């Protein structure tokens, strides 16, 4: 998931709304903010860091917030990538870390960037897991997906519980590569679709993101494909916006009784709270964020409160693993705190210290793996 289009785009709109008093300019600023909120365009991070030195298993980089963050991350350059791990030395301007090359050669002076998805290639290259690219029908057209089959043992029935993996806003199936080995070990086939307005999936009629209000129907289409291919029930796993979509599916879909468990990784549970958090980080008022929300609601024809999952006390009805980093700069962890308290009897909450958005695995992979394994053991018996 690439976040700059969300944070910078709509905050520029807030700036226009807050600083330009004439009504025409005020309206234009609110429209720009709404446009960025509802029509995110992926923005690649620049190769802004420099390799200051390296050995066979270490690299020294320009120090930034991300390059000096605890955990394991992907280090990319134009012709290759590798993995950076433990921090060996920190100075005011540099950081030296463990380094594992994967593709291409590192050299001094090379322009690089750090990305949160340490494992971003396909499942075969990254995890040694065979996979297929499949397509299935939805109300808007054919949706592409990765399908990772479970290991089939002769004489034993094909597994009937499938993992359905729903990526985040501007993301894709690669957001789940780190979890696939655990799902595979538990015997679950995994289907990771792209949904409307992402990748090669169909565009929605208005071309806008509706943050799960309509997109959940693509989750339902994934259910139908799985059922046609031997599934009988599901573990539904969503990241960021995909997490909120999973809950909307649970509340609205006639297939909800087939959902055996939920996994929610830094889920977007309250979009008003997301807007207000970003407004605060750029020193804008909550009033400006609410104005952008109102314009977005007017354009979409529905209210953000309709998919606010932090207020309903209705039981989930399924065991749920909730994961969220406590320094998330994209989706507020406070929403997950509320959700966990609201559903304390059904939710196992893994709140990871010093982890940003979708980086719990990077920071504490053992806790993440154990949490997922524990849930799957409960579900699969």
VOPAGU-2260 file (C-alpha; in pm, 1 decimal, decimal comma):
REM VOPAGU-2260
SITE   aa  ch    i         X         Y         Z
SITE  UNK   A    0       0,0       0,0       0,0
SITE  UNK   A    1     137,0     340,4     -93,9
SITE  UNK   A    2      22,3     618,3     133,3
SITE  UNK   A    3     156,6     947,7       4,9
SITE  UNK   A    4    -138,1     998,4    -228,4
SITE  UNK   A    5    -369,5     984,4      72,7
SITE  UNK   A    6    -177,0    1188,6     326,5
SITE  UNK   A    7     -30,1    1465,0     110,8
SITE  UNK   A    8    -313,7    1489,0    -139,1
SITE  UNK   A    9    -603,5    1534,4      93,9
SITE  UNK   A   10    -403,4    1746,0     338,4
SITE  UNK   A   11    -328,7    1988,2      56,8
SITE  UNK   A   12    -704,1    2003,8      17,8
SITE  UNK   A   13    -736,8    2079,1     388,0
SITE  UNK   A   14    -481,8    2356,6     346,9
SITE  UNK   A   15    -693,8    2508,1      73,7
SITE  UNK   A   16   -1002,7    2475,3     287,0
SITE  UNK   A   17    -843,7    2626,0     595,3
SITE  UNK   A   18    -638,0    2906,9     445,0
SITE  UNK   A   19    -837,5    3030,0     145,8
SITE  UNK   A   20   -1137,8    3219,1     276,7
SITE  UNK   A   21   -1337,0    3308,5     -35,4
SITE  UNK   A   22   -1619,9    3057,5     -84,2
SITE  UNK   A   23   -1508,9    2949,3    -430,3
SITE  UNK   A   24   -1156,5    2870,6    -316,0
SITE  UNK   A   25   -1283,9    2711,0       2,2
SITE  UNK   A   26   -1505,3    2480,8    -201,4
SITE  UNK   A   27   -1218,1    2400,3    -435,8
SITE  UNK   A   28    -995,5    2307,9    -142,3
SITE  UNK   A   29   -1258,6    2077,2       1,3
SITE  UNK   A   30   -1312,9    1916,5    -338,7
SITE  UNK   A   31    -938,3    1853,0    -378,8
SITE  UNK   A   32    -927,5    1694,8     -33,9
SITE  UNK   A   33   -1227,4    1477,2    -113,2
SITE  UNK   A   34   -1083,5    1378,0    -450,8
SITE  UNK   A   35    -760,7    1256,2    -293,1
SITE  UNK   A   36    -950,6    1072,0     -19,1
SITE  UNK   A   37   -1176,6     892,9    -266,2
SITE  UNK   A   38    -950,4     849,6    -567,0
SITE  UNK   A   39    -603,2     759,7    -438,9
SITE  UNK   A   40    -330,9     731,7    -700,4
SITE  UNK   A   41     -34,8     509,0    -603,6
SITE  UNK   A   42     281,2     711,2    -558,5
SITE  UNK   A   43     618,9     540,6    -563,1
SITE  UNK   A   44     862,9     641,6    -293,5
SITE  UNK   A   45    1174,9     806,6    -437,4
SITE  UNK   A   46    1516,9     643,9    -410,1
SITE  UNK   A   47    1617,5     908,7    -158,4
SITE  UNK   A   48    1874,0     719,7      52,4
SITE  UNK   A   49    2239,3     655,4     -25,0
SITE  UNK   A   50    2448,8     346,8      36,8
SITE  UNK   A   51    2742,0     488,3     233,1
SITE  UNK   A   52    2919,7     155,2     271,4
SITE  UNK   A   53    2858,3    -218,8     274,5
SITE  UNK   A   54    3006,0    -562,5     329,1
SITE  UNK   A   55    2880,4    -909,7     243,9
SITE  UNK   A   56    2618,7    -895,3     520,4
SITE  UNK   A   57    2595,5    -531,4     634,3
SITE  UNK   A   58    2497,8    -199,1     481,7
SITE  UNK   A   59    2538,8     159,4     599,3
SITE  UNK   A   60    2266,3     401,1     492,3
SITE  UNK   A   61    2161,8     759,0     530,9
SITE  UNK   A   62    1969,3     775,7     858,2
SITE  UNK   A   63    1596,9     847,7     833,2
SITE  UNK   A   64    1296,4     755,8    1043,7
SITE  UNK   A   65    1228,9     442,6     836,6
SITE  UNK   A   66    1589,9     335,8     771,7
SITE  UNK   A   67    1653,8     345,3    1148,1
SITE  UNK   A   68    1332,6     171,7    1252,2
SITE  UNK   A   69    1352,5    -159,4    1437,6
SITE  UNK   A   70    1248,5    -461,0    1231,8
SITE  UNK   A   71    1311,0    -624,4     896,0
SITE  UNK   A   72    1243,2    -429,8     578,5
SITE  UNK   A   73    1302,5    -437,7     205,4
SITE  UNK   A   74    1590,1    -231,0      63,2
SITE  UNK   A   75    1532,8    -153,1    -305,4
SITE  UNK   A   76    1731,5       0,0    -587,9
SITE  UNK   A   77    1652,4      22,5    -957,1
SITE  UNK   A   78    1817,0    -308,8   -1048,1
SITE  UNK   A   79    1761,4    -517,3    -736,4
SITE  UNK   A   80    1670,5    -550,8    -372,3
SITE  UNK   A   81    1769,0    -712,3     -44,6
SITE  UNK   A   82    1654,2    -733,5     317,2
SITE  UNK   A   83    1777,7    -516,9     602,8
SITE  UNK   A   84    1750,8    -641,8     958,3
SITE  UNK   A   85    1910,9    -578,0    1295,7
SITE  UNK   A   86    2066,1    -238,6    1366,3
SITE  UNK   A   87    2439,3    -264,1    1436,6
SITE  UNK   A   88    2532,6     102,1    1474,0
SITE  UNK   A   89    2354,3     437,2    1482,7
SITE  UNK   A   90    2510,2     779,4    1442,2
SITE  UNK   A   91    2345,7    1116,9    1400,6
SITE  UNK   A   92    2344,6    1080,7    1021,3
SITE  UNK   A   93    2395,2     709,7     944,9
SITE  UNK   A   94    2262,2     365,8    1032,6
SITE  UNK   A   95    2442,2      33,7     983,5
SITE  UNK   A   96    2224,6    -276,6     961,5
SITE  UNK   A   97    2237,2    -645,0     881,7
SITE  UNK   A   98    2186,2    -700,8     510,2
SITE  UNK   A   99    2084,9   -1001,0     302,0
SITE  UNK   A  100    2110,4    -958,0     -76,5
SITE  UNK   A  101    1832,8   -1114,5    -284,9
SITE  UNK   A  102    1857,3    -975,0    -636,6
SITE  UNK   A  103    2126,8    -757,8    -794,5
SITE  UNK   A  104    2443,9    -610,0    -648,5
SITE  UNK   A  105    2479,8    -337,5    -390,3
SITE  UNK   A  106    2749,7     -73,7    -433,2
SITE  UNK   A  107    2865,6     237,8    -254,9
SITE  UNK   A  108    2683,9     553,7    -360,9
SITE  UNK   A  109    2380,3     364,9    -489,7
SITE  UNK   A  110    2043,7     539,3    -451,1
SITE  UNK   A  111    1805,0     315,7    -255,1
SITE  UNK   A  112    1476,2     322,8     -67,1
SITE  UNK   A  113    1332,0     131,8     228,2
SITE  UNK   A  114     988,2     -26,8     194,7
SITE  UNK   A  115     778,1    -188,6     466,5
SITE  UNK   A  116     697,0    -503,7     269,6
SITE  UNK   A  117    1004,5    -713,0     334,2
SITE  UNK   A  118     853,7    -998,5     132,8
SITE  UNK   A  119     692,1    -845,6    -173,9
SITE  UNK   A  120     764,2   -1092,9    -452,1
SITE  UNK   A  121     536,6   -1374,7    -554,5
SITE  UNK   A  122     486,9   -1671,6    -317,7
SITE  UNK   A  123     703,7   -1910,2    -521,1
SITE  UNK   A  124    1008,2   -1684,4    -528,0
SITE  UNK   A  125     971,5   -1564,1    -170,5
SITE  UNK   A  126     834,3   -1865,2      18,8
SITE  UNK   A  127     873,8   -2158,0    -218,6
SITE  UNK   A  128     496,0   -2194,7    -239,7
SITE  UNK   A  129     335,9   -2282,1    -571,7
SITE  UNK   A  130      60,2   -2046,3    -677,8
SITE  UNK   A  131    -168,4   -1970,1    -969,9
SITE  UNK   A  132    -309,8   -1649,3   -1109,2
SITE  UNK   A  133    -684,6   -1696,3   -1146,8
SITE  UNK   A  134    -984,3   -1483,5   -1237,7
SITE  UNK   A  135   -1344,6   -1493,3   -1125,7
SITE  UNK   A  136   -1663,2   -1302,8   -1195,5
SITE  UNK   A  137   -1793,4   -1010,6    -992,4
SITE  UNK   A  138   -2074,8    -762,8   -1048,8
SITE  UNK   A  139   -1829,6    -533,2   -1230,7
SITE  UNK   A  140   -1636,7    -794,8   -1427,9
SITE  UNK   A  141   -1345,0   -1032,3   -1386,6
SITE  UNK   A  142   -1133,2    -998,2   -1070,7
SITE  UNK   A  143    -771,4   -1124,2   -1070,2
SITE  UNK   A  144    -636,6   -1318,8    -773,3
SITE  UNK   A  145    -348,0   -1525,2    -645,3
SITE  UNK   A  146    -445,2   -1877,2    -545,3
SITE  UNK   A  147    -207,6   -2074,5    -324,2
SITE  UNK   A  148    -331,2   -2434,9    -296,2
SITE  UNK   A  149    -290,5   -2637,7      18,4
SITE  UNK   A  150     -60,5   -2937,9      12,4
SITE  UNK   A  151    -268,8   -3234,5     -99,0
SITE  UNK   A  152    -203,4   -3569,7      65,2
SITE  UNK   A  153    -330,9   -3867,6    -137,8
SITE  UNK   A  154    -625,5   -4035,1      30,6
SITE  UNK   A  155    -715,9   -3725,5     231,5
SITE  UNK   A  156    -995,6   -3492,6     125,4
SITE  UNK   A  157    -902,3   -3153,5     -15,9
SITE  UNK   A  158    -919,1   -2890,3     263,8
SITE  UNK   A  159   -1257,8   -2719,8     275,0
SITE  UNK   A  160   -1168,6   -2412,9     482,7
SITE  UNK   A  161   -1014,6   -2143,5     264,1
SITE  UNK   A  162    -834,2   -1826,1     365,2
SITE  UNK   A  163    -970,2   -1525,0     176,4
SITE  UNK   A  164    -716,7   -1240,6     187,1
SITE  UNK   A  165    -831,5    -881,3     130,8
SITE  UNK   A  166    -560,3    -621,9      71,0
SITE  UNK   A  167    -562,1    -255,6     166,5
SITE  UNK   A  168    -621,0      64,6     -24,2
SITE  UNK   A  169    -376,6      93,2    -317,0
SITE  UNK   A  170    -232,5    -244,8    -215,8
SITE  UNK   A  171    -238,4    -594,1    -360,6
SITE  UNK   A  172    -190,6    -964,6    -284,6
SITE  UNK   A  173     176,9    -910,9    -199,2
SITE  UNK   A  174      64,1    -771,5     137,3
SITE  UNK   A  175       5,4   -1131,0     252,3
SITE  UNK   A  176     324,1   -1306,6     141,0
SITE  UNK   A  177     462,9   -1304,7     495,9
SITE  UNK   A  178     151,4   -1485,4     627,2
SITE  UNK   A  179     122,3   -1747,6     353,5
SITE  UNK   A  180     363,7   -2002,1     510,0
SITE  UNK   A  181     159,4   -2004,8     832,7
SITE  UNK   A  182    -168,9   -2042,1     644,7
SITE  UNK   A  183     -16,8   -2314,6     427,1
SITE  UNK   A  184     118,2   -2502,4     728,8
SITE  UNK   A  185    -231,5   -2499,1     880,2
SITE  UNK   A  186    -365,8   -2663,0     563,9
SITE  UNK   A  187    -563,0   -2370,0     423,7
SITE  UNK   A  188    -580,8   -2291,5      52,9
SITE  UNK   A  189    -547,7   -1913,9      14,8
SITE  UNK   A  190    -721,6   -1683,2    -231,5
SITE  UNK   A  191    -593,8   -1323,9    -250,1
SITE  UNK   A  192    -802,5   -1118,4    -493,7
SITE  UNK   A  193    -766,2    -764,6    -616,7
SITE  UNK   A  194   -1089,3    -569,2    -593,9
SITE  UNK   A  195   -1243,3    -281,8    -788,1
SITE  UNK   A  196   -1020,5      16,9    -872,2
SITE  UNK   A  197    -700,7    -178,1    -800,5
SITE  UNK   A  198    -451,8    -317,6   -1049,1
SITE  UNK   A  199    -621,0    -483,1   -1345,3
SITE  UNK   A  200    -952,5    -524,1   -1162,5
SITE  UNK   A  201   -1251,3    -339,6   -1312,1
SITE  UNK   A  202   -1311,8      26,0   -1234,1
SITE  UNK   A  203   -1623,7     122,5   -1041,9
SITE  UNK   A  204   -1875,8     331,7   -1239,8
SITE  UNK   A  205   -1765,0     653,4   -1067,4
SITE  UNK   A  206   -1398,8     552,3   -1038,5
SITE  UNK   A  207   -1401,7     627,8    -665,6
SITE  UNK   A  208   -1298,6     435,3    -356,8
SITE  UNK   A  209   -1596,1     379,2    -128,7
SITE  UNK   A  210   -1382,4     239,0     153,7
SITE  UNK   A  211   -1569,0     -89,6     174,6
SITE  UNK   A  212   -1927,3      36,7     145,2
SITE  UNK   A  213   -1957,2    -125,5    -199,3
SITE  UNK   A  214   -1623,3    -306,8    -227,6
SITE  UNK   A  215   -1738,0    -579,9      13,1
SITE  UNK   A  216   -1936,9    -723,8    -277,4
SITE  UNK   A  217   -1605,1    -821,5    -435,9
SITE  UNK   A  218   -1524,9   -1017,5    -118,1
SITE  UNK   A  219   -1855,5   -1195,4    -166,0
SITE  UNK   A  220   -1756,4   -1276,3    -525,8
SITE  UNK   A  221   -1437,1   -1434,5    -389,3
SITE  UNK   A  222   -1651,1   -1647,6    -156,4
SITE  UNK   A  223   -1858,8   -1767,3    -450,2
SITE  UNK   A  224   -1550,0   -1861,9    -651,3
SITE  UNK   A  225   -1410,9   -2054,4    -354,1
SITE  UNK   A  226   -1740,7   -2235,0    -297,1
SITE  UNK   A  227   -1747,8   -2339,0    -662,4
SITE  UNK   A  228   -1399,5   -2489,1    -616,5
SITE  UNK   A  229   -1454,7   -2694,5    -303,7
SITE  UNK   A  230   -1458,9   -2449,6     -14,2
SITE  UNK   A  231   -1721,5   -2490,3     254,5
SITE  UNK   A  232   -1621,4   -2210,3     490,4
SITE  UNK   A  233   -1363,0   -1935,1     534,6
SITE  UNK   A  234   -1102,5   -1760,1     742,2
SITE  UNK   A  235   -1141,0   -1397,9     633,3
SITE  UNK   A  236    -821,0   -1192,1     662,2
SITE  UNK   A  237    -801,9    -820,9     584,2
SITE  UNK   A  238    -534,6    -552,5     595,0
SITE  UNK   A  239    -604,3    -181,5     651,8
SITE  UNK   A  240    -904,6     -86,9     434,6
SITE  UNK   A  241    -938,1    -460,0     366,0
SITE  UNK   A  242    -989,3    -518,2     737,7
SITE  UNK   A  243   -1285,9    -284,7     743,4
SITE  UNK   A  244   -1419,1    -456,6     430,0
SITE  UNK   A  245   -1405,0    -790,8     611,2
SITE  UNK   A  246   -1622,2    -655,5     891,6
SITE  UNK   A  247   -1867,0    -499,5     646,1
SITE  UNK   A  248   -1887,8    -838,1     473,3
SITE  UNK   A  249   -1952,1   -1006,5     808,1
SITE  UNK   A  250   -2240,6    -766,8     877,3
SITE  UNK   A  251   -2398,3    -764,0     529,9
SITE  UNK   A  252   -2328,0   -1080,9     334,3
SITE  UNK   A  253   -2563,8   -1379,8     330,1
SITE  UNK   A  254   -2244,0   -1589,5     333,4
SITE  UNK   A  255   -2147,9   -1451,3     676,4
SITE  UNK   A  256   -2243,0   -1779,6     853,5
SITE  UNK   A  257   -1961,5   -1946,9     656,7
SITE  UNK   A  258   -1696,2   -1718,4     810,6
SITE  UNK   A  259   -1519,8   -1920,1    1081,6
SITE  UNK   A  260   -1265,3   -1660,3    1192,6
SITE  UNK   A  261   -1135,5   -1309,9    1122,6
SITE  UNK   A  262    -782,2   -1173,3    1103,2
SITE  UNK   A  263    -767,0    -792,5    1103,9
SITE  UNK   A  264    -426,2    -627,9    1055,7
SITE  UNK   A  265    -431,7    -252,6    1135,9
SITE  UNK   A  266    -790,6    -234,5    1008,1
SITE  UNK   A  267    -954,2      91,5     900,8
SITE  UNK   A  268   -1250,8      77,1    1136,7
SITE  UNK   A  269   -1355,8     443,7    1144,3
SITE  UNK   A  270   -1279,6     662,7     841,8
SITE  UNK   A  271   -1371,0     983,8    1022,4
SITE  UNK   A  272   -1101,4     899,5    1276,0
SITE  UNK   A  273    -853,7     835,4     992,3
SITE  UNK   A  274    -923,1    1178,1     841,3
SITE  UNK   A  275    -898,3    1350,1    1178,1
SITE  UNK   A  276    -567,6    1179,9    1258,2
SITE  UNK   A  277    -414,1    1296,2     931,0
SITE  UNK   A  278    -550,3    1646,4     981,3
SITE  UNK   A  279    -390,5    1660,8    1324,6
SITE  UNK   A  280     -53,8    1538,7    1193,2
SITE  UNK   A  281     -51,0    1829,4     944,7
SITE  UNK   A  282    -172,9    2081,9    1204,9
SITE  UNK   A  283    -516,8    2122,5    1052,5
SITE  UNK   A  284    -834,8    2132,0    1255,4
SITE  UNK   A  285   -1076,3    1845,2    1300,1
SITE  UNK   A  286   -1335,5    2082,0    1159,6
SITE  UNK   A  287   -1150,8    2085,7     825,8
SITE  UNK   A  288   -1131,7    1704,0     825,2
SITE  UNK   A  289   -1504,1    1682,1     894,4
SITE  UNK   A  290   -1572,0    1920,1     606,5
SITE  UNK   A  291   -1374,7    1695,4     369,0
SITE  UNK   A  292   -1572,6    1399,1     503,2
SITE  UNK   A  293   -1902,9    1578,4     437,1
SITE  UNK   A  294   -1804,6    1660,9      78,3
SITE  UNK   A  295   -1699,8    1297,9      27,4
SITE  UNK   A  296   -2030,9    1175,7     167,9
SITE  UNK   A  297   -2223,1    1410,9     -61,1
SITE  UNK   A  298   -2032,6    1277,5    -361,7
SITE  UNK   A  299   -2072,4     911,5    -266,1
SITE  UNK   A  300   -2432,3     922,3    -148,7
SITE  UNK   A  301   -2370,4     745,9     181,6
SITE  UNK   A  302   -2233,2     836,8     526,3
SITE  UNK   A  303   -1898,9     724,1     666,5
SITE  UNK   A  304   -2071,4     633,0     992,2
SITE  UNK   A  305   -2240,1     346,2     804,7
SITE  UNK   A  306   -1908,5     160,2     804,7
SITE  UNK   A  307   -1786,8     273,3    1146,8
SITE  UNK   A  308   -1703,2     -53,7    1321,6
SITE  UNK   A  309   -1607,8      98,7    1657,6
SITE  UNK   A  310   -1962,2     166,0    1778,8
SITE  UNK   A  311   -2173,1    -146,4    1728,6
SITE  UNK   A  312   -2184,1    -381,1    2029,7
SITE  UNK   A  313   -2340,2    -659,1    1819,9
SITE  UNK   A  314   -2133,0    -976,0    1868,1
SITE  UNK   A  315   -1894,6   -1074,3    1591,2
SITE  UNK   A  316   -1984,3   -1437,7    1633,9
SITE  UNK   A  317   -1637,8   -1563,3    1535,5
SITE  UNK   A  318   -1292,4   -1574,0    1698,4
SITE  UNK   A  319   -1091,2   -1274,7    1580,6
SITE  UNK   A  320    -721,6   -1187,8    1578,1
SITE  UNK   A  321    -670,0    -810,7    1581,1
SITE  UNK   A  322    -319,7    -677,4    1509,7
SITE  UNK   A  323    -214,3    -312,3    1523,6
SITE  UNK   A  324     111,4    -121,7    1570,2
SITE  UNK   A  325     111,7     140,7    1842,5
SITE  UNK   A  326     280,4     407,5    1624,6
SITE  UNK   A  327      59,9     362,2    1317,3
SITE  UNK   A  328      72,4     686,5    1115,6
SITE  UNK   A  329    -194,9     586,0     861,6
SITE  UNK   A  330    -481,7     428,7    1058,5
SITE  UNK   A  331    -523,3     525,9    1425,3
SITE  UNK   A  332    -452,6     249,5    1673,3
SITE  UNK   A  333    -712,6     409,8    1900,5
SITE  UNK   A  334    -985,8     268,4    1674,3
SITE  UNK   A  335    -853,9     -84,0    1729,2
SITE  UNK   A  336    -831,1     -14,9    2102,8
SITE  UNK   A  337   -1202,7      72,1    2103,6
SITE  UNK   A  338   -1291,0    -228,7    1890,9
SITE  UNK   A  339   -1094,9    -466,9    2113,4
SITE  UNK   A  340   -1267,0    -332,8    2424,8
SITE  UNK   A  341   -1609,4    -350,0    2259,3
SITE  UNK   A  342   -1556,7    -715,4    2162,2
SITE  UNK   A  343   -1322,6    -826,1    2439,4
SITE  UNK   A  344   -1474,6   -1172,8    2465,7
SITE  UNK   A  345   -1415,9   -1255,1    2099,4
SITE  UNK   A  346   -1099,8   -1064,2    2008,0
SITE  UNK   A  347    -738,2   -1155,2    2072,8
SITE  UNK   A  348    -553,8    -822,7    2048,1
SITE  UNK   A  349    -187,8    -812,2    1945,2
SITE  UNK   A  350     -81,4    -449,6    1996,8
SITE  UNK   A  351     277,0    -430,1    1871,3
SITE  UNK   A  352     514,0    -176,9    2023,8
SITE  UNK   A  353     701,6      52,7    1783,9
SITE  UNK   A  354     527,6     -81,1    1471,4
SITE  UNK   A  355     389,7     150,6    1203,0
SITE  UNK   A  356     117,4      70,5     951,4
SITE  UNK   A  357     119,1    -295,7     837,9
SITE  UNK   A  358     457,4    -342,2    1008,3
SITE  UNK   A  359     370,5    -564,0    1304,9
SITE  UNK   A  360     528,5    -862,3    1128,7
SITE  UNK   A  361     841,9    -660,9    1048,8
SITE  UNK   A  362     888,2    -562,0    1411,8
SITE  UNK   A  363     782,3    -880,1    1593,9
SITE  UNK   A  364     740,3   -1165,1    1349,1
SITE  UNK   A  365     736,1   -1432,7    1618,8
SITE  UNK   A  366     445,0   -1273,8    1804,0
SITE  UNK   A  367     262,5   -1225,4    1473,9
SITE  UNK   A  368     320,1   -1584,8    1365,7
SITE  UNK   A  369     221,5   -1726,4    1705,4
SITE  UNK   A  370     -95,5   -1516,5    1714,7
SITE  UNK   A  371    -198,3   -1639,1    1370,4
SITE  UNK   A  372    -108,0   -2000,2    1451,7
SITE  UNK   A  373    -309,8   -1990,7    1774,4
SITE  UNK   A  374    -617,2   -1862,8    1593,3
SITE  UNK   A  375    -588,8   -2123,2    1318,2
SITE  UNK   A  376    -544,7   -2403,8    1571,8
SITE  UNK   A  377    -867,9   -2294,8    1741,4
SITE  UNK   A  378   -1050,5   -2286,3    1409,3
SITE  UNK   A  379    -907,2   -2598,1    1248,5
SITE  UNK   A  380    -911,1   -2805,8    1564,3
